[in-house]
Amino acid sequence: MWTFRSAHAKGTDPVALPAMAVRFAPRLDADNNASARQVLQIPTTVESQAGAVTSLAVEFSVDDGATWQPTPLRSSGTGWAAHVLGPPAGGAVSLRASATHSTGSTAEQTILRAYRTR
């Protein structure tokens, strides 16, 4: 879900909207699996057409989103790294992010069963 303000732009030139998208890029095997019961470092970035991200929170779930746990974030290059402890083999990890933009815009993104564990 996204929230942002926009208004009529004069002229015909495109104007960037302050919308954001959170991107997770975990290193997984060819079948989208990670090792069970291991902490996986997940590179996380926020794409924005204009302005800057002022806050980001990431949570994970190992029960299909019934409960969520916050994950620590560390600065990493041009983004962050989320650290997620995987469930036993055969489980799945869901990811949820909330971001705020310097313009006051927000983005909330949930990916149920983002990856499985082996």
BAFI-3210 file (N, C-alpha, C; in Angstrom, 3 decimals, decimal comma, padded with zeros to 6 digits):
// residues 118
n [1|2|3|4|5|6|7|8|9|10|11|12|13|14|15|16|17|18|19|20|21|22|23|24|25|26|27|28|29|30|31|32|33|34|35|36|37|38|39|40|41|42|43|44|45|46|47|48|49|50|51|52|53|54|55|56|57|58|59|60|61|62|63|64|65|66|67|68|69|70|71|72|73|74|75|76|77|78|79|80|81|82|83|84|85|86|87|88|89|90|91|92|93|94|95|96|97|98|99|100|101|102|103|104|105|106|107|108|109|110|111|112|113|114|115|116|117|118]
n.u [000,851|000,528|000,951|000,705|001,079|-000,150|-000,377|-001,862|000,230|001,842|002,137|003,592|005,597|006,834|006,410|008,076|006,723|006,460|006,610|007,401|009,287|010,023|012,750|013,778|016,602|017,497|020,097|019,581|019,113|018,805|016,182|014,818|015,368|016,661|019,172|018,077|017,256|019,269|020,866|020,003|021,370|019,768|019,931|018,509|016,721|015,359|013,510|013,020|011,469|011,855|013,269|014,081|014,489|013,304|012,770|012,859|011,503|011,727|010,153|009,783|008,132|007,455|005,259|003,383|002,528|000,936|002,087|004,530|008,000|010,341|013,238|016,733|018,277|021,016|023,167|024,218|026,159|024,379|022,001|020,336|020,876|018,940|018,548|017,641|016,374|016,025|013,358|012,890|013,809|011,820|010,124|008,796|009,599|008,183|008,129|007,950|007,724|007,975|008,101|009,079|008,994|010,829|008,979|006,761|005,322|004,319|005,099|003,956|004,720|004,172|005,325|004,251|005,447|008,057|010,455|011,621|012,843|015,508]
n.v [-001,147|002,224|005,631|008,947|012,420|014,317|016,676|018,793|019,124|021,709|022,379|020,049|018,350|015,412|014,710|013,603|011,299|010,987|008,187|004,951|001,860|-001,143|-003,316|-006,624|-008,733|-011,561|-014,036|-016,935|-020,473|-022,231|-023,064|-021,204|-021,431|-021,217|-021,962|-023,943|-022,821|-020,896|-017,672|-015,379|-012,928|-010,280|-008,270|-005,077|-002,600|000,668|002,014|005,145|007,811|010,491|012,610|011,424|008,467|008,368|006,672|003,166|000,011|-003,445|-006,588|-010,091|-013,239|-016,562|-018,063|-017,800|-015,124|-014,881|-014,088|-011,532|-010,614|-008,148|-007,260|-006,735|-003,961|-003,042|-000,553|-000,855|-000,496|001,048|000,677|-001,325|-004,073|-006,729|-009,025|-012,281|-014,996|-018,196|-020,674|-024,202|-026,852|-027,027|-025,039|-021,654|-018,237|-015,097|-011,672|-008,265|-004,799|-001,370|001,887|005,345|008,474|011,485|013,391|012,751|010,696|007,223|003,698|000,413|-002,923|-006,334|-009,618|-012,697|-015,920|-015,534|-016,902|-020,329|-022,810|-025,207]
n.w [000,000|-000,788|000,138|-000,883|-001,732|-004,441|-007,126|-009,645|-012,424|-014,092|-017,581|-019,978|-019,293|-017,707|-014,198|-011,353|-009,032|-005,454|-004,830|-003,487|-003,571|-001,985|-002,083|-001,785|-001,718|-001,264|-001,050|-002,577|-003,310|-006,500|-006,391|-004,894|-002,137|001,226|003,695|006,434|009,749|009,881|010,061|007,732|005,712|004,259|001,564|001,304|-000,350|-001,026|-003,500|-005,004|-006,732|-006,253|-003,726|-000,359|001,668|004,932|007,034|007,736|008,329|008,894|009,050|009,852|009,260|010,241|010,148|008,097|008,255|010,524|012,929|013,551|013,545|014,461|012,563|012,832|011,199|009,183|007,888|004,536|001,901|-000,615|000,606|002,981|005,261|006,188|008,841|009,147|010,921|009,864|009,653|010,662|008,324|005,384|006,044|005,651|004,919|005,436|004,441|005,537|005,049|006,066|005,007|005,134|003,517|002,719|001,987|003,390|002,384|002,361|002,350|002,449|002,434|001,813|001,583|001,348|002,124|001,000|000,663|000,942|003,304|003,425]
ca.u [000,000|001,286|000,250|001,516|000,315|000,197|-001,181|-001,783|001,517|001,698|002,917|003,476|006,741|006,527|006,854|008,258|005,897|007,249|006,236|008,556|009,161|011,049|013,275|014,554|017,422|018,217|020,844|018,887|019,524|018,029|014,781|014,355|015,503|017,797|019,459|017,201|017,783|020,440|020,584|020,234|021,487|018,966|020,096|017,218|016,816|014,104|013,582|012,164|011,689|012,244|013,397|014,882|013,837|013,632|012,708|012,569|011,396|011,495|009,743|009,648|007,209|007,683|003,963|002,520|002,010|000,102|002,847|005,671|009,117|011,207|014,588|017,687|018,757|022,324|023,511|025,031|026,258|023,345|020,760|020,423|020,863|018,069|019,053|016,460|016,624|015,115|012,711|013,380|013,669|010,447|009,352|008,837|009,767|007,464|008,794|007,086|008,490|007,282|009,056|008,579|009,726|011,024|007,776|005,667|004,730|004,634|004,912|003,914|004,824|004,215|005,542|004,027|006,261|009,084|011,361|011,486|014,096|015,843]
ca.v [000,000|003,463|006,895|010,108|013,564|014,794|017,813|019,042|019,658|022,605|021,987|018,664|017,557|014,493|015,080|012,401|011,158|010,487|006,803|004,116|000,407|-001,836|-004,484|-007,595|-009,529|-012,612|-015,013|-018,212|-021,451|-022,194|-023,362|-020,160|-021,927|-020,841|-022,986|-023,934|-022,423|-020,041|-016,248|-014,965|-011,488|-009,949|-006,900|-004,399|-001,243|001,372|002,818|006,321|008,684|011,821|012,712|010,441|007,628|008,832|005,544|001,849|-001,079|-004,742|-007,661|-011,381|-014,193|-017,958|-018,738|-017,240|-013,809|-014,858|-013,236|-010,861|-010,279|-007,139|-007,716|-005,628|-003,454|-002,385|000,106|-001,711|000,108|002,054|000,259|-001,920|-005,532|-007,290|-010,315|-013,099|-016,373|-019,084|-021,767|-025,536|-027,250|-027,163|-023,853|-020,518|-016,928|-013,974|-010,403|-007,093|-003,565|-000,083|002,960|006,713|009,318|012,853|014,179|012,253|009,521|005,955|002,454|-000,817|-004,015|-007,661|-010,747|-013,948|-017,035|-014,958|-018,015|-021,527|-023,314|-026,612]
ca.w [000,000|-000,866|000,327|-001,261|-002,220|-005,784|-007,558|-011,081|-012,881|-015,237|-018,753|-020,458|-018,846|-016,607|-012,857|-010,535|-007,841|-004,325|-004,517|-003,158|-003,642|-001,209|-002,799|-001,019|-002,637|-000,541|-001,860|-002,447|-004,316|-007,746|-006,086|-003,960|-000,772|002,060|004,696|007,606|011,048|009,707|009,897|006,350|005,509|003,088|001,075|001,194|-000,870|-001,252|-004,717|-004,953|-007,882|-005,794|-002,283|000,361|002,669|006,279|007,962|007,171|009,293|008,254|009,939|009,180|009,847|009,845|010,252|007,046|008,600|011,735|013,848|012,909|014,417|013,845|012,256|012,842|009,905|009,221|006,626|003,675|000,575|-000,885|001,249|004,305|005,316|007,216|009,299|009,423|011,338|009,147|010,395|010,308|006,923|004,917|006,437|004,736|005,537|004,840|004,729|005,526|005,216|006,155|004,720|005,103|002,582|003,213|001,677|004,206|001,729|003,012|001,597|003,233|001,466|002,427|000,676|002,047|001,607|000,135|000,334|001,774|003,872|003,146]
c.u [000,912|000,382|001,208|000,593|000,790|-000,735|-001,029|-000,424|001,278|002,580|002,723|004,640|006,334|007,094|006,936|007,336|006,754|006,811|007,507|008,236|010,323|011,446|014,107|015,324|018,204|018,963|020,252|019,416|018,584|016,540|014,167|014,365|016,730|018,024|018,547|017,967|019,072|020,001|020,973|020,291|020,786|019,219|018,724|017,438|015,418|014,311|012,578|012,490|012,182|012,359|014,193|014,033|014,268|013,516|012,349|012,526|011,082|011,153|009,699|008,685|007,574|006,400|002,937|001,845|001,090|000,757|004,070|006,723|009,955|012,584|015,540|018,084|020,110|022,557|024,447|025,058|025,231|022,010|021,012|020,544|019,968|018,624|017,887|016,882|015,578|014,528|013,357|013,142|012,205|009,566|009,462|008,971|008,975|008,160|007,796|007,954|007,560|008,332|008,347|009,543|009,846|009,827|006,583|004,956|005,139|004,441|004,912|003,845|004,966|004,394|005,389|004,796|007,288|010,125|011,143|012,861|014,264|016,765]
c.v [001,229|004,630|008,003|011,194|013,906|015,951|017,952|019,646|020,520|022,124|020,527|017,782|016,640|015,013|013,797|012,436|010,621|009,088|005,986|002,648|-000,202|-003,085|-005,335|-008,451|-010,605|-013,531|-016,385|-019,189|-021,375|-022,466|-022,360|-020,630|-021,336|-021,970|-022,815|-023,486|-021,603|-018,591|-015,871|-013,447|-011,157|-008,503|-006,289|-002,985|-000,658|002,259|003,951|007,217|010,061|011,808|011,571|009,660|008,121|007,729|004,269|000,853|-002,351|-005,757|-008,963|-012,268|-015,591|-018,771|-018,096|-015,932|-013,768|-013,994|-012,698|-010,531|-009,200|-007,732|-006,531|-005,261|-002,794|-001,730|-000,796|-001,112|001,208|001,689|-000,243|-003,422|-005,933|-008,662|-011,142|-014,516|-017,268|-020,175|-023,114|-025,834|-027,475|-025,992|-022,761|-019,229|-015,905|-012,698|-009,259|-005,868|-002,372|000,999|004,306|007,558|010,730|013,760|013,773|011,067|008,262|004,798|001,309|-001,967|-005,334|-008,710|-012,024|-015,060|-016,537|-016,001|-019,138|-021,907|-024,794|-027,155]
c.w [000,000|-000,510|-000,087|-001,767|-003,618|-006,121|-009,062|-011,411|-014,108|-016,377|-019,097|-020,023|-017,693|-015,285|-012,028|-009,324|-006,701|-003,886|-004,295|-003,382|-002,865|-001,977|-001,847|-002,012|-001,881|-001,508|-001,573|-003,476|-005,525|-007,526|-005,102|-002,511|-000,102|003,061|005,905|008,845|010,962|009,616|008,475|006,297|004,199|002,685|000,795|000,700|-001,004|-002,473|-004,617|-006,135|-007,464|-004,281|-001,681|001,345|004,051|007,326|007,211|008,317|008,524|009,336|009,140|009,964|009,355|009,967|009,311|007,447|009,803|012,812|013,115|013,957|013,738|013,583|012,309|011,414|010,119|007,866|005,844|002,277|000,394|-000,249|002,648|004,150|006,481|007,577|009,817|009,793|010,692|010,027|010,044|008,819|006,569|005,297|005,383|005,538|004,738|005,281|004,635|005,806|005,289|005,960|004,725|004,284|003,153|002,933|002,539|003,583|002,477|002,042|002,595|002,248|002,203|001,344|001,491|001,342|000,589|-000,268|001,329|002,346|003,579|004,199]
res [m|w|t|f|r|s|a|h|a|k|g|t|d|p|v|a|l|p|a|m|a|v|r|f|a|p|r|l|d|a|d|n|n|a|s|a|r|q|v|l|q|i|p|t|t|v|e|s|q|a|g|a|v|t|s|l|a|v|e|f|s|v|d|d|g|a|t|w|q|p|t|p|l|r|s|s|g|t|g|w|a|a|h|v|l|g|p|p|a|g|g|a|v|s|l|r|a|s|a|t|h|s|t|g|s|t|a|e|q|t|i|l|r|a|y|r|t|r]
***
